[in-house]
Amino acid sequence: MHDLAVILASRVPIVAVETHEEGRFLGLLEDMSRGAFGGDTRPLFRWTVTDGLQRLDRDLGVQAHNADPTNVLKHVRAVDEPGLYVLLDFHPYLSDPVHQRLLKDIAVQSTDGRRTVILVGHDLELPPDLERLSARFEMQLPDDNERAMLVARVVENWNQANRGNANIDQQAFDQLVSNLAGLTRGDIERLARAAVHNDGALTACDVPEVMQAKYELLNRDGLLSFEYDLAQFADIGGLRKLKHWLEQRRAVLADPPASLEPPKGLLLIGVQGCGKSLAARATAGVLGRPLLRLDFGSLYNKYHGESEKNLRGALRQAELMAPCVLWIDEIEKGLATGDGDSGTSRRVLGTFLTWLAEQAGKAFVVATANDISALPPELIRKGRFDEIFFVDLPDTRSRAEILIIQLKKRDLEPKSFDLAKLVQASDGFSGAELEQGVVAALYTAHAAGREPDTGLLLAEFMRTRPLSVVMAEKVQGLRAWAANRCVPAD
């Protein structure tokens, strides 16, 4: 309200308001026109292409003859009386040169600032001539207190309608209030109503459904994907140093003290198939946050400036979904620069690095990369990410853990297998290759009508040529590069 009052008091001739809450915005203007909060008391008019022009602070009827966009602008230009003219959904008509000229005439003639045209819509892109004559106002989304009030009101409405008391889990209530950040009042009430009115209760099982609905509301462009299949560190063999690092920072991420800044994210570099993607899923599971996956390939557009715009939109969506984990898989494919690059990748890189430095840490970033030679130096210098981990081929202990996890996952008893022999035979295998060895042994056993055993697994391992052998030079080069540059994840 204060920001809006300041803009209107400055007598700027054109105000652009991008919002989906036009009803709430009109309510603010009506309060101000009545003198509430010491606001602007000029006459208030609303225009729509369906009804025409109508004065809101007095009941004077609708001017249907001013429904045409050209007519209403000519009317505002001709009127010599002060007024606030709210034009709803006028953005489709801004491309008309006649409308641009009329708006410019109104702005130029309103030297005393008594007439202000307020353009309201969900997406307002003003022509350059009008942009310099206008100011932009952004509706503030509900904060923690207002979201709590809205959810509590939904619960109270259910209690009154059903003459009872809804079963409310306080922890689930607090988590729901936190996770509804970034939504409008209407969307908050609708999602809270869906959670409570379904069974007259608000429990922990309602929160994931609300997060899925929130994601579907926000992800209009399809640039982010919501990952439902999370993991826990119990699903991952090895990576002990990475697990310890995250455990140390989990409490700070949940409730950062004043003396500590919340961590922004980490970069995982390593051999393919060694668990980087699984670690990203487990990070979200351990932190108790939804996991969003950003595909850099979907951002790129042939038109100048559109790729950066797409990235800014995707990052803004991640901020609205916060607290969350933002997973950027194979980041080098989206940010690689070279002689054939037209400059788009560098602009995208600059946009991403600026956001990474400025974002408040609610969106915890987990970036993974396989080809370090394609990573720009600006990305991997110290300070961009909180830490850079190298995910190497699993050692003896980690291979044993991975085999136990994979056997248990398929209802096989690890004690029935000679793990020592299997670990020795799988030297140089990645986690993905170990998993595929178990899967292949199961297929062989099923075809032969027998139970899988150590012999079948050993046979599969002997037939496999792991990546560390097929691409030995590249793997050794990667390990040599990371030796003194990254923190070992295991």
Order of alpha helices (4+ residues) and beta strands (2+ residues): alpha-beta-alpha-beta-beta-beta-alpha-beta-alpha-beta-alpha-beta-alpha-beta-alpha-alpha-beta-alpha-beta-alpha-beta-alpha-beta-alpha-beta-alpha-alpha-beta-alpha-beta-alpha-alpha-alpha-alpha-alpha-alpha-beta
